[in-house]
């Protein structure tokens, strides 16, 4: 949450606990829970990006109350804007809600006022001050039921300025009867830099009022002569605002100005329709003679603001929340008409109803570090380590791993000792039949003979009874070492056949002849008629078509293009199968 919200958070919840001790036996939480929660709150500045397990989010000014924020959440490239309560109208102390610089994929937006329109602000302020001035002029009292946070501070600014401009009213007291509102004022005095230019550029703190005083309780109130009292709660369901209403409702000189959103089922909603009678808290009926004015200063967006805001954002998916079902339905119909040509999806889920949406997002890896120093050619392969962090992917050289991530590289040297009593040269011979590069050498320290297989695995003859394998662990080297272990164990099983080294080891010439025989046999199995030709070539005949194969170069001559390609492809694959394995590409 924002810094201002955290400052107000404890005041609001502590007030809830205070009220609950009177009216609720089993409270949801107590003061200890509130204090414990304060340490778990992480604050965020407007436009500051925070990332948690790959989910990125940041916030914008919402314009509803001090500290209110709209949050943009980015999950794997899908952006969701949650407006919460917001207002697009700048008032006397708050900035209007910002417009994000890019469109979200989903916009979850409030629909409190449905299709209703707010009057222009200057007209509402004029109606508000005129209703109060008129009631005071006839000797009446004015009750303004308001919530302790948000609208209360805005209306106090209006009243204090109006009194300053009307000397004839300055002997009439204005009270705000809400201990919570008084405590919240100290927060407002602290966070003036989070407000609009009018407050930030003021010569003095505008929340230190000249003509307004706090009122602790009704026992401290001297009800003599005209006065203006702003009291909570805004719905007139209980508390000081209800006590004053019961005292004043029957006097036609008095007035009640309802300045904000009213909920169905509350007394404030009932008296807007000006019934002849109302029921007091003591259960008795009383005539409603006081004048009732509904002048909304609610900091919720109306239909015009919502339509304009969505027109700027143009999200493909809109979810309407925070509104009565009927008003939400009417607003949905209006928006469907507004966006009928854009294939916009608009939902109005009920409370606790889940909404599922599916998005296809492309996975893109960003090359960083050494791999980003040179732009690869079109079609060129980029080789590196693929690192996933949250929902983002990066490709980097192994040497850069510790620079751009919390990971690091390490080398694992492996060694295995195998019982072996046959001649060491038998291993060399068998390895050369499998691998292209097998180099003989002598260990500098111990002087024992060694074999280096593709510079990856070293085979050492430690004693007459043991050989050992040494290699730096990686997928390819591990595979090569596994094959060498299998080869040595297989030689051990063939000990009776391998009695004299010289009898088992064949010359390179003999190996070459054997390879030629294998190639010839495989070609016969594929094409049938294969005979020796001139200059060492092979003549292959298939269905009356003849092809000549050069065994040295692999070139094929034939008038039939189909047969030519078949022989060339088959010979290349046979050569690849019979020759020793090359690891150079790896």
Residue pairs with C-beta under 8 A, 6 or more apart in sequence:
1 9
1 41
1 42
1 43
1 44
1 67
1 69
2 43
2 44
2 45
2 46
2 59
2 67
2 68
2 69
3 43
3 45
3 67
3 191
3 194
4 66
4 67
4 187
4 191
4 194
5 66
5 67
5 68
5 69
6 38
6 41
6 43
6 67
7 67
7 187
7 190
7 191
8 65
8 66
8 67
8 149
8 184
8 187
9 38
9 41
10 34
10 38
11 180
11 183
11 184
11 187
12 149
12 180
13 29
13 34
14 31
14 34
15 148
15 179
15 180
17 27
17 29
17 30
17 31
17 34
20 27
20 28
21 27
42 50
44 50
44 58
44 59
44 69
46 59
46 60
46 61
46 69
47 58
47 59
47 60
48 58
48 59
49 56
49 57
49 58
50 56
50 57
50 58
51 390
53 390
54 75
54 76
54 389
54 390
54 391
54 392
55 73
55 74
55 75
55 390
55 391
56 73
56 74
56 390
57 71
57 72
57 73
57 74
58 71
58 72
59 69
59 70
59 71
59 72
60 69
60 70
60 72
60 97
60 98
60 100
61 68
61 69
61 70
61 95
61 96
61 97
61 98
62 68
62 69
62 70
62 83
62 84
62 85
62 86
62 87
62 97
63 86
63 87
63 88
63 89
63 90
63 94
63 95
63 96
63 97
63 299
64 84
64 85
64 86
64 87
64 94
64 97
64 150
64 299
64 300
65 85
65 94
65 149
65 150
65 299
66 93
66 94
66 149
66 150
66 153
66 187
66 188
66 191
66 194
66 195
67 191
67 194
68 84
68 85
68 86
69 84
70 81
70 82
70 83
70 84
70 86
70 97
70 98
70 100
71 81
71 82
71 84
72 79
72 80
72 81
72 82
72 100
72 104
73 79
73 80
73 81
73 82
74 80
75 391
76 361
76 391
77 361
77 362
77 391
78 105
78 106
78 359
78 361
79 102
79 104
79 105
79 106
80 104
80 105
80 106
80 107
80 108
81 100
81 104
81 106
81 107
81 108
81 109
81 313
81 315
82 108
83 97
83 107
83 108
83 109
83 110
84 110
85 110
85 112
85 299
85 300
85 322
86 97
86 109
86 110
86 300
86 301
87 94
87 96
87 97
87 299
87 300
87 301
87 305
88 96
88 97
88 301
88 305
88 308
88 309
89 96
89 118
89 121
89 299
89 305
90 96
90 196
91 121
91 154
91 196
91 297
91 299
92 154
92 157
92 158
92 198
92 199
93 153
93 154
93 157
93 188
93 195
93 196
93 198
93 199
93 206
94 154
94 195
94 196
94 299
95 195
95 196
97 301
97 309
99 309
99 312
99 313
100 313
103 313
103 314
103 315
104 313
104 315
105 315
105 316
105 317
105 359
106 315
106 317
106 318
106 319
106 357
107 310
107 313
107 315
107 317
107 318
107 319
108 319
108 321
109 306
109 309
109 310
109 318
109 319
109 320
109 321
110 300
110 301
110 320
110 321
110 322
110 323
111 306
111 320
111 321
111 322
111 323
111 327
111 328
111 331
111 348
112 261
112 298
112 300
112 301
112 322
112 323
112 327
113 261
113 298
113 300
113 301
113 302
113 303
113 323
113 327
114 303
114 323
114 324
114 326
114 327
114 328
114 330
114 331
115 303
115 327
115 330
115 331
115 334
116 302
116 303
116 327
117 302
117 303
117 304
118 124
118 296
118 298
118 302
118 304
118 305
119 127
124 295
124 296
124 297
125 158
127 293
127 295
128 155
128 158
128 257
128 259
128 293
128 295
128 297
129 158
129 159
129 162
131 142
131 255
131 257
131 291
131 293
131 295
132 142
132 159
132 228
132 255
132 257
133 166
133 169
134 255
135 141
135 142
135 226
135 253
135 254
135 255
135 291
136 142
136 169
136 172
136 226
136 228
138 253
139 225
139 226
139 253
140 226
140 251
140 253
140 254
140 255
140 290
141 223
141 226
141 227
141 228
141 229
141 248
141 251
141 253
141 254
141 255
142 226
142 227
142 228
142 229
142 254
142 255
142 256
142 257
143 229
143 231
143 241
143 244
143 245
143 248
143 254
143 255
143 256
143 257
143 290
144 155
144 228
144 229
144 230
144 231
144 256
144 257
144 258
144 259
145 230
145 231
145 232
145 233
145 234
145 235
145 236
145 241
145 245
145 256
145 258
145 268
146 152
146 155
146 230
146 231
146 232
146 234
146 259
146 260
147 232
147 233
147 234
147 260
148 178
148 180
148 181
148 184
148 232
149 180
149 181
149 184
150 299
151 234
151 259
151 260
151 297
151 298
151 299
152 176
152 178
152 181
152 184
152 230
152 232
153 181
153 184
153 185
153 188
153 207
154 297
154 299
155 230
155 259
155 297
156 174
156 176
156 207
156 209
156 212
156 230
157 206
157 207
159 174
159 211
159 212
159 228
159 230
160 174
160 206
160 209
160 210
160 211
160 212
162 169
163 169
163 170
163 174
163 210
163 211
164 210
164 211
170 211
172 225
172 226
172 227
172 228
173 213
173 227
173 228
174 211
174 212
174 213
174 227
174 228
174 229
174 230
175 212
175 213
175 214
175 215
175 221
175 227
175 228
175 229
175 230
176 182
176 212
176 213
176 214
176 215
176 229
176 230
176 231
177 214
177 215
177 216
177 217
177 218
177 221
177 229
177 230
177 231
177 232
177 240
177 241
177 244
178 230
178 231
178 232
178 240
179 214
179 216
180 232
181 230
181 232
182 214
185 207
188 207
189 205
189 207
189 208
192 199
192 200
192 202
192 205
192 206
192 207
193 200
199 206
215 221
215 229
215 231
215 240
217 240
218 240
218 243
218 244
221 229
223 247
229 244
231 239
231 240
231 241
231 244
232 239
232 240
232 241
233 239
233 241
233 242
234 241
234 258
234 259
234 260
234 262
234 268
235 262
235 263
235 266
235 267
235 268
235 269
236 242
236 245
236 266
236 267
236 268
236 271
237 266
237 267
238 281
242 267
242 281
243 281
245 256
245 267
246 280
246 281
246 282
246 286
248 254
248 256
248 290
249 256
249 278
249 286
249 287
249 288
249 289
249 290
250 286
250 287
250 288
250 289
250 290
251 289
251 290
252 289
252 290
252 291
253 290
254 289
254 290
254 291
255 290
255 291
255 292
255 293
256 271
256 290
256 291
256 292
256 293
257 293
257 295
258 268
258 271
258 272
258 292
258 293
258 294
258 295
259 295
259 296
259 297
259 298
260 296
260 297
260 298
261 296
261 298
261 300
262 268
262 269
262 272
262 294
263 269
264 324
267 278
270 278
271 278
271 288
271 292
272 292
272 294
274 288
274 292
275 288
276 287
276 288
277 285
277 286
277 287
277 288
278 285
278 286
278 288
279 285
279 286
280 286
301 309
303 331
303 334
306 331
306 335
307 334
307 335
307 338
310 318
310 335
310 338
310 339
311 338
314 342
315 344
316 342
316 343
316 344
316 345
317 344
317 345
317 347
317 357
318 335
318 344
318 345
318 346
318 347
319 346
319 347
319 348
319 349
319 355
320 328
320 331
320 332
320 346
320 347
320 348
321 349
323 331
325 348
325 350
328 348
329 348
332 346
332 348
335 344
335 346
336 344
336 346
339 346
347 355
349 355
363 393
364 393
365 386
365 393
365 394
365 395
366 392
366 393
366 394
366 395
367 382
367 384
367 394
367 395
367 396
368 394
368 395
368 396
368 400
368 404
369 396
369 397
369 399
369 400
369 403
369 404
370 396
370 397
370 399
370 400
371 382
371 384
371 395
371 396
371 397
371 400
376 382
382 395
384 395
384 396
384 397
384 398
385 395
385 396
385 397
385 398
385 401
386 393
386 394
386 395
387 393
387 394
387 395
387 396
387 401
387 404
387 405
387 407
389 405
394 404
394 405
396 404
396 405
398 409
399 409
401 407
401 408
401 409
402 408
402 409
411 472
411 473
412 472
412 473
413 470
413 471
413 472
413 473
414 469
414 470
414 471
414 472
414 473
414 478
414 481
415 468
415 469
415 470
416 468
416 469
416 481
416 485
417 462
417 466
417 467
417 468
418 466
418 467
418 468
418 469
418 485
418 488
418 489
419 465
419 466
419 492
420 427
420 461
420 465
420 466
420 467
420 488
420 491
420 492
421 464
421 465
421 492
421 495
422 491
422 492
422 495
422 498
423 498
423 501
424 449
424 461
424 467
425 501
425 505
426 491
426 498
426 501
426 504
426 505
427 451
427 459
427 467
427 487
427 488
427 491
428 438
428 440
428 451
429 504
429 505
429 506
430 487
430 491
431 438
431 451
431 453
431 459
431 484
431 487
432 438
432 580
433 511
433 580
434 483
434 487
434 580
434 581
435 453
435 454
435 480
435 580
435 581
435 582
435 583
436 454
436 579
436 580
436 581
436 582
436 583
436 584
437 452
437 453
437 454
437 455
437 582
437 583
438 451
438 452
438 453
439 451
439 452
440 449
440 450
440 451
441 449
441 450
441 451
441 452
442 448
442 449
442 450
443 449
443 450
443 460
446 460
446 462
448 460
448 461
448 462
449 460
449 461
450 458
450 459
450 460
450 461
451 458
451 459
452 458
453 459
453 480
453 484
454 480
454 583
456 471
456 472
456 476
456 477
456 480
456 583
457 469
457 470
457 471
457 477
457 480
457 481
457 484
458 469
458 470
458 471
459 467
459 468
459 469
459 484
460 467
460 468
460 469
460 470
461 467
462 468
467 488
469 481
469 484
469 485
471 477
471 478
471 480
471 481
476 583
476 586
480 583
491 498
497 504
498 504
506 514
515 578
515 579
516 551
518 574
518 578
519 551
519 571
519 574
519 575
519 578
520 530
520 538
522 570
522 574
523 530
523 538
523 540
523 549
523 570
523 571
523 574
524 530
526 570
527 540
527 541
527 542
527 567
527 570
528 541
528 542
529 540
529 541
529 542
530 538
530 539
530 540
531 538
531 539
531 541
532 538
532 539
533 539
533 548
536 550
536 551
536 552
537 548
537 549
537 550
537 551
538 548
538 549
538 551
539 546
539 547
539 548
539 549
540 546
540 547
540 548
540 549
540 563
540 567
541 547
542 563
545 558
545 559
545 560
545 563
546 558
546 559
547 556
547 557
547 558
547 560
547 563
547 564
547 567
548 556
548 557
548 558
549 555
549 556
549 567
549 571
550 556
554 568
554 571
554 572
554 575
555 568
556 564
556 567
556 568
556 571
557 564
558 564
558 567
